[in-house]
Amino acid sequence: MKHIAVIFHSAHGNTEHFARQVVAGARSVPDTEVSLLKAEDLTRDPDPLIPFDGFIWGSPTYLGGVSGPFKSFMDSTGRLWRTQQLMGKLAAGFTVSALPSGDKQSTLLSMFTFSMQHGMIWVGNPFLPEQQKGVPYEQALNRLGSWTGMMAQAGHSAPGQSFAPGDERTAHAFGQNFASVLARMAVTEEEVV
């Protein structure tokens, strides 16, 4: 059994919505257990991260970077960095903003750098944008064209918020791919000997 933590911050519910799609995708892979955790709940004590095999980070993009609460969570892991408690684990990231670009790439790069500093192995977003195959833009997998991580677009948090079906499909596929990569990387003790 592999254990994945999807760790996110969501001020208006948009990032949480996509975090739940990522969790559903990861859970669709056999022998995978997935926990959905709020970044702000781990800031005081990040030690609960240690037993997990992989992490999927999720943050809205605020002014070209992760949100303040997510950055506080990242900063709180300094002690784990000094002792390399997360080295060798898999990591990936996703972000949500109101605009198609919204400088989301900067957010993903900060998650990537954070993961690399911890010695983690980064898993990107491997899906080709489907609109090139004739799928309508709003329904296309990876419609925003990001390979560093998963990007989604959400309007300005209005009642009855709707999301592009392609972004929801991408979030599910992103979680499924991450769990599949983790399963393929599993090494049994017999294989090591």
Secondary structure in CASP SS format (residue, H / E / C, confidence):
PFRMAT SS
TARGET T0000
AUTHOR 0000-0000-0000
METHOD secondary structure of the structure
MODEL  1
M C 1.00
K E 1.00
H E 1.00
I E 1.00
A E 1.00
V E 1.00
I E 1.00
F E 1.00
H C 1.00
S C 1.00
A C 1.00
H C 1.00
G C 1.00
N H 1.00
T H 1.00
E H 1.00
H H 1.00
F H 1.00
A H 1.00
R H 1.00
Q H 1.00
V H 1.00
V H 1.00
A H 1.00
G H 1.00
A H 1.00
R H 1.00
S C 1.00
V C 1.00
P C 1.00
D C 1.00
T E 1.00
E E 1.00
V E 1.00
S E 1.00
L E 1.00
L E 1.00
K E 1.00
A H 1.00
E H 1.00
D H 1.00
L H 1.00
T C 1.00
R C 1.00
D C 1.00
P C 1.00
D H 1.00
P H 1.00
L H 1.00
I C 1.00
P C 1.00
F C 1.00
D C 1.00
G E 1.00
F E 1.00
I E 1.00
W E 1.00
G E 1.00
S E 1.00
P E 1.00
T C 1.00
Y E 1.00
L C 1.00
G C 1.00
G E 1.00
V C 1.00
S C 1.00
G H 1.00
P H 1.00
F H 1.00
K H 1.00
S H 1.00
F H 1.00
M H 1.00
D H 1.00
S H 1.00
T C 1.00
G H 1.00
R H 1.00
L H 1.00
W H 1.00
R H 1.00
T C 1.00
Q C 1.00
Q C 1.00
L C 1.00
M C 1.00
G C 1.00
K C 1.00
L E 1.00
A E 1.00
A E 1.00
G E 1.00
F E 1.00
T E 1.00
V E 1.00
S E 1.00
A C 1.00
L C 1.00
P C 1.00
S C 1.00
G C 1.00
D C 1.00
K H 1.00
Q H 1.00
S H 1.00
T H 1.00
L H 1.00
L H 1.00
S H 1.00
M H 1.00
F H 1.00
T H 1.00
F H 1.00
S H 1.00
M H 1.00
Q H 1.00
H C 1.00
G C 1.00
M C 1.00
I E 1.00
W E 1.00
V C 1.00
G C 1.00
N C 1.00
P C 1.00
F C 1.00
L C 1.00
P C 1.00
E H 1.00
Q H 1.00
Q H 1.00
K H 1.00
G C 1.00
V C 1.00
P C 1.00
Y H 1.00
E H 1.00
Q H 1.00
A C 1.00
L C 1.00
N C 1.00
R C 1.00
L C 1.00
G C 1.00
S C 1.00
W C 1.00
T C 1.00
G C 1.00
M E 1.00
M E 1.00
A E 1.00
Q E 1.00
A C 1.00
G C 1.00
H C 1.00
S C 1.00
A C 1.00
P C 1.00
G C 1.00
Q C 1.00
S C 1.00
F C 1.00
A C 1.00
P H 1.00
G H 1.00
D H 1.00
E H 1.00
R H 1.00
T H 1.00
A H 1.00
H H 1.00
A H 1.00
F H 1.00
G H 1.00
Q H 1.00
N H 1.00
F H 1.00
A H 1.00
S H 1.00
V H 1.00
L H 1.00
A H 1.00
R H 1.00
M C 1.00
A C 1.00
V C 1.00
T C 1.00
E H 1.00
E H 1.00
E H 1.00
V H 1.00
V C 1.00
END
